[in-house]
Amino acid sequence: MKELLVLAVVIKHLCHPRFAQRSGGPAPDHDKLNRYYRAIYNNDDRGVIHCLSRETNSFCDCMQAKNTEAKGMEKTNTCYGCKHSFPRKGMLKCSGCKIAMFCNEDCYKKNWPSHREGCKKVSSSTTTTTTTVLDEGMESNIRTGSPGILY
């Protein structure tokens, strides 16, 4: 189901605007497409429900009850390393790419070799970066020695 939803979102937010742009329409919204992609693949049902609700809102209110239910669900993310789903609070966000989330420092260290290439492509090279730890909805920063390495 997730693959079908991603296909629909890609068609709506990437393919359709490209055709519209040829005739003077708006350009594709890559940021919105990336947000939808992360919501669908990185989260549990909550992200999928919100995505479906936003996309069907102008046509019907069939997702309204589920959307209300989803607002009460705990925010989760999938650990980039072990691929398990965890509550977002307390997860570690890669300081280099600022996209990959890890359940703990050990999981990050084990999976750094496989994450390194993608992280380098996304992040800019700096000598000192900041790692964001999501804790109880508040973001606090921890200084790190190099991009992508969490301490």
SELUM-401640 format. One record per residue: x negated, y, z negated of N, C-alpha, C, O in turn; residue number from 1; residue in one letter. Coordinates in nm, 2 decimals, padded with zeros to 4 digits. Layout:
+--------+---------+--------+---------+----------+--------+--------+---------+--------+--------+---------+--------+-----+-----+
: n_east : n_north :   n_up : ca_east : ca_north :  ca_up : c_east : c_north :   c_up : o_east : o_north :   o_up :   n : res :
+--------+---------+--------+---------+----------+--------+--------+---------+--------+--------+---------+--------+-----+-----+
:      X :       Y :      Z :       X :        Y :      Z :      X :       Y :      Z :      X :       Y :      Z : NUM :   a :
...
+--------+---------+--------+---------+----------+--------+--------+---------+--------+--------+---------+--------+-----+-----+
REM end
This chain:
+--------+---------+--------+---------+----------+--------+--------+---------+--------+--------+---------+--------+-----+-----+
: n_east : n_north :   n_up : ca_east : ca_north :  ca_up : c_east : c_north :   c_up : o_east : o_north :   o_up :   n : res :
+--------+---------+--------+---------+----------+--------+--------+---------+--------+--------+---------+--------+-----+-----+
: -00.08 :  -00.12 :  00.00 :   00.00 :    00.00 :  00.00 : -00.09 :   00.13 :  00.00 : -00.05 :   00.22 :  00.07 :   1 :   m :
: -00.20 :   00.12 : -00.08 :  -00.28 :    00.24 : -00.08 : -00.34 :   00.27 :  00.06 : -00.35 :   00.39 :  00.09 :   2 :   k :
: -00.38 :   00.17 :  00.13 :  -00.43 :    00.19 :  00.27 : -00.33 :   00.26 :  00.36 : -00.37 :   00.35 :  00.43 :   3 :   e :
: -00.20 :   00.22 :  00.35 :  -00.10 :    00.28 :  00.43 : -00.08 :   00.43 :  00.39 : -00.06 :   00.51 :  00.47 :   4 :   l :
: -00.08 :   00.46 :  00.26 :  -00.06 :    00.59 :  00.21 : -00.18 :   00.68 :  00.26 : -00.16 :   00.79 :  00.30 :   5 :   l :
: -00.30 :   00.63 :  00.25 :  -00.42 :    00.70 :  00.30 : -00.41 :   00.73 :  00.45 : -00.44 :   00.84 :  00.49 :   6 :   v :
: -00.36 :   00.63 :  00.52 :  -00.35 :    00.65 :  00.67 : -00.25 :   00.77 :  00.69 : -00.27 :   00.85 :  00.78 :   7 :   l :
: -00.14 :   00.77 :  00.62 :  -00.04 :    00.87 :  00.64 : -00.09 :   01.01 :  00.60 : -00.07 :   01.11 :  00.67 :   8 :   a :
: -00.17 :   01.02 :  00.49 :  -00.23 :    01.14 :  00.45 : -00.33 :   01.19 :  00.55 : -00.34 :   01.31 :  00.58 :   9 :   v :
: -00.41 :   01.10 :  00.61 :  -00.51 :    01.14 :  00.71 : -00.44 :   01.19 :  00.83 : -00.49 :   01.29 :  00.89 :  10 :   v :
: -00.34 :   01.12 :  00.88 :  -00.27 :    01.17 :  00.99 : -00.21 :   01.31 :  00.97 : -00.22 :   01.40 :  01.06 :  11 :   i :
: -00.15 :   01.33 :  00.85 :  -00.08 :    01.46 :  00.83 : -00.18 :   01.57 :  00.81 : -00.16 :   01.68 :  00.86 :  12 :   k :
: -00.29 :   01.54 :  00.73 :  -00.38 :    01.65 :  00.69 : -00.51 :   01.66 :  00.77 : -00.58 :   01.76 :  00.76 :  13 :   h :
: -00.53 :   01.57 :  00.86 :  -00.65 :    01.57 :  00.94 : -00.62 :   01.57 :  01.09 : -00.66 :   01.66 :  01.16 :  14 :   l :
: -00.55 :   01.47 :  01.13 :  -00.52 :    01.45 :  01.28 : -00.42 :   01.55 :  01.33 : -00.45 :   01.62 :  01.43 :  15 :   c :
: -00.31 :   01.56 :  01.26 :  -00.21 :    01.66 :  01.31 : -00.26 :   01.80 :  01.31 : -00.23 :   01.87 :  01.41 :  16 :   h :
: -00.33 :   01.85 :  01.21 :  -00.38 :    01.99 :  01.22 : -00.48 :   02.01 :  01.33 : -00.49 :   02.12 :  01.39 :  17 :   p :
: -00.56 :   01.91 :  01.37 :  -00.65 :    01.92 :  01.48 : -00.58 :   01.95 :  01.61 : -00.62 :   02.03 :  01.69 :  18 :   r :
: -00.46 :   01.88 :  01.63 :  -00.38 :    01.90 :  01.75 : -00.32 :   02.04 :  01.74 : -00.31 :   02.11 :  01.84 :  19 :   f :
: -00.27 :   02.07 :  01.63 :  -00.21 :    02.20 :  01.61 : -00.31 :   02.32 :  01.63 : -00.27 :   02.42 :  01.68 :  20 :   a :
: -00.43 :   02.29 :  01.59 :  -00.53 :    02.39 :  01.60 : -00.57 :   02.43 :  01.74 : -00.60 :   02.54 :  01.77 :  21 :   q :
: -00.55 :   02.33 :  01.83 :  -00.58 :    02.35 :  01.97 : -00.48 :   02.46 :  02.03 : -00.51 :   02.53 :  02.12 :  22 :   r :
: -00.36 :   02.46 :  01.97 :  -00.27 :    02.56 :  02.02 : -00.25 :   02.68 :  01.92 : -00.15 :   02.75 :  01.91 :  23 :   s :
: -00.36 :   02.71 :  01.84 :  -00.36 :    02.82 :  01.75 : -00.31 :   02.80 :  01.61 : -00.30 :   02.89 :  01.54 :  24 :   g :
: -00.29 :   02.67 :  01.58 :  -00.24 :    02.64 :  01.44 : -00.35 :   02.64 :  01.34 : -00.47 :   02.67 :  01.37 :  25 :   g :
: -00.32 :   02.61 :  01.21 :  -00.42 :    02.61 :  01.11 : -00.52 :   02.49 :  01.12 : -00.49 :   02.39 :  01.18 :  26 :   p :
: -00.64 :   02.51 :  01.07 :  -00.74 :    02.41 :  01.07 : -00.71 :   02.30 :  00.97 : -00.63 :   02.32 :  00.88 :  27 :   a :
: -00.77 :   02.18 :  00.99 :  -00.74 :    02.07 :  00.89 : -00.79 :   02.12 :  00.75 : -00.89 :   02.19 :  00.73 :  28 :   p :
: -00.72 :   02.07 :  00.65 :  -00.76 :    02.10 :  00.51 : -00.83 :   01.99 :  00.45 : -00.77 :   01.89 :  00.39 :  29 :   d :
: -00.96 :   01.99 :  00.46 :  -01.05 :    01.88 :  00.42 : -01.05 :   01.86 :  00.27 : -01.05 :   01.75 :  00.21 :  30 :   h :
: -01.04 :   01.98 :  00.20 :  -01.03 :    01.97 :  00.05 : -00.91 :   01.90 :  00.00 : -00.91 :   01.81 : -00.09 :  31 :   d :
: -00.79 :   01.93 :  00.06 :  -00.67 :    01.86 :  00.02 : -00.68 :   01.71 :  00.06 : -00.63 :   01.63 : -00.02 :  32 :   k :
: -00.73 :   01.68 :  00.17 :  -00.74 :    01.54 :  00.21 : -00.83 :   01.47 :  00.11 : -00.80 :   01.35 :  00.07 :  33 :   l :
: -00.94 :   01.52 :  00.07 :  -01.03 :    01.46 : -00.03 : -00.96 :   01.45 : -00.16 : -00.98 :   01.34 : -00.23 :  34 :   n :
: -00.89 :   01.54 : -00.21 :  -00.81 :    01.53 : -00.33 : -00.71 :   01.42 : -00.33 : -00.70 :   01.34 : -00.42 :  35 :   r :
: -00.64 :   01.41 : -00.22 :  -00.54 :    01.30 : -00.20 : -00.62 :   01.16 : -00.20 : -00.57 :   01.07 : -00.27 :  36 :   y :
: -00.73 :   01.16 : -00.13 :  -00.80 :    01.03 : -00.12 : -00.85 :   00.99 : -00.26 : -00.83 :   00.87 : -00.30 :  37 :   y :
: -00.90 :   01.08 : -00.34 :  -00.95 :    01.05 : -00.47 : -00.83 :   01.01 : -00.56 : -00.84 :   00.92 : -00.64 :  38 :   r :
: -00.72 :   01.08 : -00.55 :  -00.60 :    01.05 : -00.63 : -00.55 :   00.91 : -00.60 : -00.50 :   00.84 : -00.69 :  39 :   a :
: -00.55 :   00.87 : -00.48 :  -00.50 :    00.74 : -00.44 : -00.60 :   00.63 : -00.48 : -00.55 :   00.53 : -00.54 :  40 :   i :
: -00.72 :   00.64 : -00.46 :  -00.82 :    00.54 : -00.48 : -00.88 :   00.53 : -00.62 : -00.92 :   00.43 : -00.67 :  41 :   y :
: -00.90 :   00.65 : -00.68 :  -00.97 :    00.65 : -00.81 : -00.88 :   00.64 : -00.93 : -00.93 :   00.62 : -01.04 :  42 :   n :
: -00.76 :   00.66 : -00.91 :  -00.67 :    00.65 : -01.02 : -00.57 :   00.53 : -01.01 : -00.57 :   00.46 : -00.91 :  43 :   n :
: -00.50 :   00.50 : -01.12 :  -00.40 :    00.40 : -01.11 : -00.27 :   00.45 : -01.04 : -00.28 :   00.54 : -00.96 :  44 :   d :
: -00.16 :   00.40 : -01.09 :  -00.03 :    00.44 : -01.02 :  00.00 :   00.59 : -01.04 :  00.07 :   00.64 : -00.95 :  45 :   d :
: -00.05 :   00.65 : -01.14 :  -00.03 :    00.79 : -01.16 : -00.06 :   00.88 : -01.04 :  00.02 :   00.96 : -00.99 :  46 :   r :
: -00.18 :   00.86 : -00.98 :  -00.22 :    00.93 : -00.86 : -00.14 :   00.90 : -00.74 : -00.10 :   00.99 : -00.66 :  47 :   g :
: -00.10 :   00.78 : -00.72 :  -00.02 :    00.74 : -00.61 :  00.12 :   00.80 : -00.62 :  00.17 :   00.85 : -00.52 :  48 :   v :
:  00.18 :   00.80 : -00.74 :   00.31 :    00.85 : -00.76 :  00.31 :   01.00 : -00.73 :  00.40 :   01.05 : -00.67 :  49 :   i :
:  00.21 :   01.07 : -00.79 :   00.20 :    01.22 : -00.76 :  00.18 :   01.25 : -00.61 :  00.25 :   01.34 : -00.56 :  50 :   h :
:  00.10 :   01.17 : -00.55 :   00.08 :    01.19 : -00.40 :  00.22 :   01.17 : -00.33 :  00.25 :   01.26 : -00.24 :  51 :   c :
:  00.28 :   01.06 : -00.35 :   00.41 :    01.03 : -00.29 :  00.51 :   01.14 : -00.32 :  00.59 :   01.18 : -00.23 :  52 :   l :
:  00.52 :   01.19 : -00.45 :   00.61 :    01.29 : -00.49 :  00.59 :   01.42 : -00.41 :  00.69 :   01.48 : -00.36 :  53 :   s :
:  00.46 :   01.46 : -00.40 :   00.43 :    01.59 : -00.33 :  00.47 :   01.58 : -00.18 :  00.52 :   01.67 : -00.12 :  54 :   r :
:  00.44 :   01.46 : -00.12 :   00.46 :    01.44 :  00.02 :  00.61 :   01.43 :  00.06 :  00.65 :   01.46 :  00.17 :  55 :   e :
:  00.69 :   01.37 : -00.03 :   00.83 :    01.35 :  00.00 :  00.92 :   01.46 : -00.06 :  01.04 :   01.46 : -00.04 :  56 :   t :
:  00.87 :   01.55 : -00.14 :   00.94 :    01.65 : -00.21 :  01.03 :   01.74 : -00.12 :  01.14 :   01.77 : -00.15 :  57 :   n :
:  00.98 :   01.77 :  00.00 :   01.06 :    01.86 :  00.09 :  01.17 :   01.78 :  00.16 :  01.26 :   01.84 :  00.22 :  58 :   s :
:  01.17 :   01.65 :  00.16 :   01.27 :    01.57 :  00.23 :  01.38 :   01.51 :  00.13 :  01.50 :   01.51 :  00.17 :  59 :   f :
:  01.34 :   01.47 :  00.01 :   01.43 :    01.41 : -00.08 :  01.38 :   01.42 : -00.22 :  01.26 :   01.45 : -00.24 :  60 :   c :
:  01.46 :   01.38 : -00.32 :   01.41 :    01.38 : -00.46 :  01.40 :   01.24 : -00.51 :  01.41 :   01.22 : -00.63 :  61 :   d :
:  01.38 :   01.14 : -00.42 :   01.37 :    01.00 : -00.46 :  01.25 :   00.97 : -00.56 :  01.26 :   00.87 : -00.63 :  62 :   c :
:  01.15 :   01.05 : -00.56 :   01.04 :    01.03 : -00.64 :  01.04 :   01.11 : -00.77 :  00.94 :   01.10 : -00.85 :  63 :   m :
:  01.14 :   01.19 : -00.79 :   01.14 :    01.28 : -00.90 :  01.14 :   01.21 : -01.04 :  01.06 :   01.25 : -01.13 :  64 :   q :
:  01.21 :   01.10 : -01.06 :   01.21 :    01.03 : -01.18 :  01.08 :   00.97 : -01.21 :  01.03 :   00.97 : -01.32 :  65 :   a :
:  01.02 :   00.91 : -01.10 :   00.89 :    00.84 : -01.12 :  00.78 :   00.95 : -01.15 :  00.69 :   00.93 : -01.22 :  66 :   k :
:  00.79 :   01.07 : -01.08 :   00.70 :    01.18 : -01.11 :  00.70 :   01.22 : -01.25 :  00.60 :   01.25 : -01.31 :  67 :   n :
:  00.82 :   01.24 : -01.30 :   00.84 :    01.27 : -01.44 :  00.77 :   01.17 : -01.53 :  00.71 :   01.20 : -01.63 :  68 :   t :
:  00.80 :   01.04 : -01.50 :   00.74 :    00.93 : -01.58 :  00.58 :   00.93 : -01.57 :  00.51 :   00.91 : -01.67 :  69 :   e :
:  00.53 :   00.97 : -01.45 :   00.39 :    00.97 : -01.43 :  00.32 :   01.08 : -01.51 :  00.20 :   01.07 : -01.55 :  70 :   a :
:  00.39 :   01.19 : -01.53 :   00.33 :    01.30 : -01.61 :  00.30 :   01.25 : -01.75 :  00.21 :   01.31 : -01.82 :  71 :   k :
:  00.37 :   01.16 : -01.80 :   00.34 :    01.10 : -01.94 :  00.23 :   01.00 : -01.94 :  00.19 :   00.95 : -02.05 :  72 :   g :
:  00.19 :   00.95 : -01.82 :   00.09 :    00.85 : -01.82 : -00.05 :   00.90 : -01.85 : -00.08 :   01.02 : -01.82 :  73 :   m :
: -00.13 :   00.82 : -01.90 :  -00.27 :    00.87 : -01.93 : -00.35 :   00.88 : -01.80 : -00.34 :   00.80 : -01.71 :  74 :   e :
: -00.43 :   00.98 : -01.79 :  -00.52 :    01.00 : -01.68 : -00.63 :   00.90 : -01.68 : -00.69 :   00.88 : -01.78 :  75 :   k :
: -00.65 :   00.83 : -01.57 :  -00.75 :    00.73 : -01.56 : -00.84 :   00.75 : -01.44 : -00.80 :   00.82 : -01.35 :  76 :   t :
: -00.96 :   00.70 : -01.44 :  -01.05 :    00.70 : -01.33 : -01.11 :   00.56 : -01.32 : -01.12 :   00.49 : -01.42 :  77 :   n :
: -01.16 :   00.53 : -01.20 :  -01.23 :    00.40 : -01.18 : -01.38 :   00.43 : -01.19 : -01.43 :   00.53 : -01.13 :  78 :   t :
: -01.44 :   00.35 : -01.27 :  -01.59 :    00.36 : -01.29 : -01.66 :   00.33 : -01.16 : -01.63 :   00.22 : -01.10 :  79 :   c :
: -01.74 :   00.41 : -01.11 :  -01.81 :    00.39 : -00.99 : -01.90 :   00.27 : -01.00 : -01.92 :   00.20 : -00.90 :  80 :   y :
: -01.95 :   00.24 : -01.12 :  -02.04 :    00.12 : -01.14 : -01.97 :  -00.01 : -01.14 : -01.98 :  -00.09 : -01.05 :  81 :   g :
: -01.89 :  -00.03 : -01.25 :  -01.82 :   -00.16 : -01.27 : -01.69 :  -00.18 : -01.20 : -01.63 :  -00.29 : -01.20 :  82 :   c :
: -01.64 :  -00.07 : -01.15 :  -01.51 :   -00.07 : -01.07 : -01.39 :  -00.10 : -01.16 : -01.28 :  -00.13 : -01.11 :  83 :   k :
: -01.40 :  -00.08 : -01.29 :  -01.29 :   -00.10 : -01.38 : -01.22 :   00.04 : -01.41 : -01.29 :   00.14 : -01.40 :  84 :   h :
: -01.10 :   00.04 : -01.44 :  -01.02 :    00.16 : -01.47 : -01.03 :   00.19 : -01.62 : -01.02 :   00.11 : -01.70 :  85 :   s :
: -01.06 :   00.32 : -01.65 :  -01.08 :    00.37 : -01.79 : -01.00 :   00.50 : -01.80 : -00.98 :   00.57 : -01.71 :  86 :   f :
: -00.96 :   00.53 : -01.93 :  -00.91 :    00.66 : -01.95 : -01.01 :   00.77 : -01.91 : -01.13 :   00.75 : -01.94 :  87 :   p :
: -00.97 :   00.88 : -01.85 :  -01.06 :    00.98 : -01.81 : -01.14 :   01.04 : -01.92 : -01.26 :   01.08 : -01.90 :  88 :   r :
: -01.07 :   01.06 : -02.03 :  -01.14 :    01.12 : -02.15 : -01.26 :   01.04 : -02.19 : -01.25 :   00.92 : -02.21 :  89 :   k :
: -01.37 :   01.10 : -02.20 :  -01.50 :    01.04 : -02.24 : -01.58 :   00.98 : -02.13 : -01.69 :   00.93 : -02.15 :  90 :   g :
: -01.52 :   00.97 : -02.00 :  -01.60 :    00.92 : -01.89 : -01.71 :   01.02 : -01.86 : -01.69 :   01.14 : -01.88 :  91 :   m :
: -01.82 :   00.98 : -01.79 :  -01.92 :    01.06 : -01.75 : -01.92 :   01.09 : -01.61 : -01.90 :   01.00 : -01.53 :  92 :   l :
: -01.93 :   01.22 : -01.57 :  -01.93 :    01.26 : -01.43 : -02.07 :   01.28 : -01.38 : -02.15 :   01.34 : -01.45 :  93 :   k :
: -02.11 :   01.23 : -01.27 :  -02.24 :    01.24 : -01.21 : -02.27 :   01.39 : -01.20 : -02.19 :   01.47 : -01.14 :  94 :   c :
: -02.39 :   01.43 : -01.25 :  -02.43 :    01.57 : -01.24 : -02.47 :   01.61 : -01.10 : -02.48 :   01.73 : -01.07 :  95 :   s :
: -02.51 :   01.52 : -01.02 :  -02.56 :    01.55 : -00.88 : -02.45 :   01.57 : -00.79 : -02.43 :   01.68 : -00.73 :  96 :   g :
: -02.36 :   01.47 : -00.77 :  -02.25 :    01.48 : -00.67 : -02.13 :   01.54 : -00.73 : -02.04 :   01.59 : -00.66 :  97 :   c :
: -02.11 :   01.53 : -00.86 :  -02.00 :    01.58 : -00.93 : -01.87 :   01.51 : -00.89 : -01.76 :   01.56 : -00.91 :  98 :   k :
: -01.88 :   01.39 : -00.83 :  -01.77 :    01.31 : -00.79 : -01.76 :   01.18 : -00.86 : -01.65 :   01.14 : -00.92 :  99 :   i :
: -01.87 :   01.10 : -00.86 :  -01.87 :    00.97 : -00.92 : -01.85 :   00.98 : -01.07 : -01.91 :   01.06 : -01.14 : 100 :   a :
: -01.77 :   00.89 : -01.12 :  -01.74 :    00.88 : -01.27 : -01.79 :   00.75 : -01.32 : -01.77 :   00.65 : -01.25 : 101 :   m :
: -01.84 :   00.75 : -01.44 :  -01.90 :    00.63 : -01.50 : -01.84 :   00.61 : -01.64 : -01.81 :   00.71 : -01.71 : 102 :   f :
: -01.82 :   00.48 : -01.67 :  -01.76 :    00.45 : -01.80 : -01.85 :   00.48 : -01.92 : -01.81 :   00.52 : -02.03 : 103 :   c :
: -01.98 :   00.46 : -01.90 :  -02.08 :    00.48 : -02.00 : -02.22 :   00.50 : -01.94 : -02.24 :   00.48 : -01.82 : 104 :   n :
: -02.31 :   00.54 : -02.02 :  -02.45 :    00.56 : -01.97 : -02.52 :   00.44 : -01.92 : -02.59 :   00.44 : -01.82 : 105 :   e :
: -02.49 :   00.32 : -01.99 :  -02.55 :    00.20 : -01.94 : -02.50 :   00.16 : -01.80 : -02.58 :   00.12 : -01.72 : 106 :   d :
: -02.38 :   00.17 : -01.78 :  -02.32 :    00.14 : -01.65 : -02.38 :   00.24 : -01.54 : -02.41 :   00.19 : -01.43 : 107 :   c :
: -02.40 :   00.36 : -01.58 :  -02.46 :    00.46 : -01.49 : -02.60 :   00.41 : -01.45 : -02.64 :   00.41 : -01.33 : 108 :   y :
: -02.68 :   00.38 : -01.55 :  -02.82 :    00.34 : -01.53 : -02.83 :   00.22 : -01.44 : -02.92 :   00.21 : -01.35 : 109 :   k :
: -02.74 :   00.12 : -01.46 :  -02.75 :    00.00 : -01.38 : -02.71 :   00.03 : -01.24 : -02.76 :  -00.04 : -01.15 : 110 :   k :
: -02.62 :   00.12 : -01.22 :  -02.57 :    00.15 : -01.08 : -02.64 :   00.27 : -01.01 : -02.60 :   00.30 : -00.90 : 111 :   n :
: -02.73 :   00.33 : -01.08 :  -02.80 :    00.45 : -01.02 : -02.86 :   00.41 : -00.88 : -02.85 :   00.49 : -00.79 : 112 :   w :
: -02.93 :   00.30 : -00.87 :  -02.99 :    00.27 : -00.74 : -02.89 :   00.27 : -00.62 : -02.92 :   00.32 : -00.51 : 113 :   p :
: -02.78 :   00.21 : -00.64 :  -02.68 :    00.21 : -00.54 : -02.60 :   00.34 : -00.52 : -02.55 :   00.37 : -00.41 : 114 :   s :
: -02.60 :   00.43 : -00.62 :  -02.53 :    00.55 : -00.61 : -02.63 :   00.66 : -00.56 : -02.58 :   00.76 : -00.50 : 115 :   h :
: -02.76 :   00.64 : -00.57 :  -02.85 :    00.75 : -00.54 : -02.84 :   00.81 : -00.40 : -02.84 :   00.93 : -00.38 : 116 :   r :
: -02.83 :   00.72 : -00.29 :  -02.83 :    00.77 : -00.16 : -02.70 :   00.86 : -00.13 : -02.72 :   00.97 : -00.08 : 117 :   e :
: -02.59 :   00.81 : -00.17 :  -02.46 :    00.89 : -00.15 : -02.47 :   01.02 : -00.23 : -02.42 :   01.12 : -00.19 : 118 :   g :
: -02.52 :   01.01 : -00.35 :  -02.53 :    01.13 : -00.44 : -02.62 :   01.23 : -00.37 : -02.59 :   01.35 : -00.38 : 119 :   c :
: -02.74 :   01.19 : -00.32 :  -02.83 :    01.28 : -00.26 : -02.77 :   01.35 : -00.14 : -02.79 :   01.47 : -00.11 : 120 :   k :
: -02.68 :   01.28 : -00.06 :  -02.62 :    01.34 :  00.05 : -02.52 :   01.45 :  00.01 : -02.50 :   01.55 :  00.08 : 121 :   k :
: -02.45 :   01.43 : -00.10 :  -02.35 :    01.52 : -00.15 : -02.41 :   01.64 : -00.23 : -02.37 :   01.75 : -00.21 : 122 :   v :
: -02.51 :   01.61 : -00.31 :  -02.56 :    01.71 : -00.40 : -02.67 :   01.79 : -00.34 : -02.73 :   01.75 : -00.24 : 123 :   s :
: -02.69 :   01.91 : -00.39 :  -02.80 :    01.99 : -00.35 : -02.92 :   01.96 : -00.45 : -02.89 :   01.93 : -00.56 : 124 :   s :
: -03.04 :   01.97 : -00.40 :  -03.15 :    01.93 : -00.49 : -03.19 :   02.05 : -00.57 : -03.23 :   02.15 : -00.53 : 125 :   s :
: -03.18 :   02.02 : -00.70 :  -03.22 :    02.12 : -00.80 : -03.30 :   02.04 : -00.91 : -03.28 :   01.92 : -00.92 : 126 :   t :
: -03.37 :   02.11 : -00.99 :  -03.45 :    02.05 : -01.09 : -03.38 :   02.03 : -01.22 : -03.40 :   01.93 : -01.29 : 127 :   t :
: -03.29 :   02.12 : -01.25 :  -03.21 :    02.10 : -01.37 : -03.06 :   02.12 : -01.34 : -03.02 :   02.22 : -01.28 : 128 :   t :
: -02.98 :   02.02 : -01.37 :  -02.84 :    02.03 : -01.34 : -02.76 :   02.01 : -01.47 : -02.82 :   01.99 : -01.58 : 129 :   t :
: -02.63 :   02.01 : -01.46 :  -02.55 :    01.99 : -01.58 : -02.45 :   01.87 : -01.56 : -02.40 :   01.86 : -01.45 : 130 :   t :
: -02.44 :   01.79 : -01.66 :  -02.35 :    01.67 : -01.66 : -02.23 :   01.71 : -01.73 : -02.23 :   01.77 : -01.84 : 131 :   t :
: -02.11 :   01.68 : -01.68 :  -01.99 :    01.71 : -01.74 : -01.93 :   01.58 : -01.81 : -01.92 :   01.48 : -01.75 : 132 :   t :
: -01.90 :   01.59 : -01.94 :  -01.84 :    01.49 : -02.01 : -01.70 :   01.53 : -02.04 : -01.67 :   01.63 : -02.10 : 133 :   v :
: -01.60 :   01.45 : -01.99 :  -01.46 :    01.48 : -02.01 : -01.42 :   01.42 : -02.14 : -01.42 :   01.30 : -02.16 : 134 :   l :
: -01.38 :   01.51 : -02.23 :  -01.35 :    01.47 : -02.37 : -01.22 :   01.54 : -02.41 : -01.23 :   01.66 : -02.43 : 135 :   d :
: -01.11 :   01.47 : -02.43 :  -00.99 :    01.53 : -02.48 : -00.94 :   01.65 : -02.40 : -00.89 :   01.74 : -02.45 : 136 :   e :
: -00.96 :   01.64 : -02.27 :  -00.92 :    01.74 : -02.18 : -01.01 :   01.86 : -02.17 : -00.99 :   01.95 : -02.09 : 137 :   g :
: -01.11 :   01.87 : -02.26 :  -01.20 :    01.98 : -02.26 : -01.33 :   01.93 : -02.19 : -01.37 :   01.82 : -02.21 : 138 :   m :
: -01.40 :   02.02 : -02.12 :  -01.52 :    01.99 : -02.06 : -01.64 :   02.05 : -02.14 : -01.64 :   02.16 : -02.17 : 139 :   e :
: -01.73 :   01.96 : -02.17 :  -01.85 :    02.01 : -02.24 : -01.97 :   01.97 : -02.15 : -01.96 :   01.87 : -02.08 : 140 :   s :
: -02.08 :   02.04 : -02.16 :  -02.19 :    02.02 : -02.07 : -02.31 :   01.97 : -02.15 : -02.34 :   02.01 : -02.26 : 141 :   n :
: -02.39 :   01.88 : -02.08 :  -02.51 :    01.82 : -02.14 : -02.62 :   01.85 : -02.03 : -02.60 :   01.82 : -01.92 : 142 :   i :
: -02.73 :   01.90 : -02.08 :  -02.84 :    01.93 : -01.98 : -02.91 :   01.80 : -01.94 : -02.92 :   01.71 : -02.02 : 143 :   r :
: -02.95 :   01.79 : -01.82 :  -03.01 :    01.67 : -01.77 : -03.14 :   01.71 : -01.70 : -03.16 :   01.83 : -01.66 : 144 :   t :
: -03.23 :   01.62 : -01.68 :  -03.36 :    01.64 : -01.62 : -03.36 :   01.64 : -01.47 : -03.45 :   01.71 : -01.42 : 145 :   g :
: -03.28 :   01.57 : -01.40 :  -03.28 :    01.57 : -01.26 : -03.14 :   01.53 : -01.21 : -03.06 :   01.48 : -01.29 : 146 :   s :
: -03.11 :   01.57 : -01.09 :  -02.97 :    01.55 : -01.04 : -02.93 :   01.40 : -01.05 : -03.00 :   01.31 : -01.01 : 147 :   p :
: -02.81 :   01.38 : -01.10 :  -02.76 :    01.25 : -01.11 : -02.79 :   01.16 : -01.23 : -02.73 :   01.06 : -01.25 : 148 :   g :
: -02.89 :   01.20 : -01.31 :  -02.93 :    01.12 : -01.42 : -02.87 :   01.17 : -01.54 : -02.89 :   01.29 : -01.58 : 149 :   i :
: -02.79 :   01.09 : -01.61 :  -02.72 :    01.13 : -01.73 : -02.80 :   01.10 : -01.86 : -02.86 :   00.99 : -01.87 : 150 :   l :
: -02.81 :   01.19 : -01.95 :  -02.88 :    01.16 : -02.08 : -02.78 :   01.18 : -02.19 : -02.82 :   01.17 : -02.31 : 151 :   y :
+--------+---------+--------+---------+----------+--------+--------+---------+--------+--------+---------+--------+-----+-----+
REM end
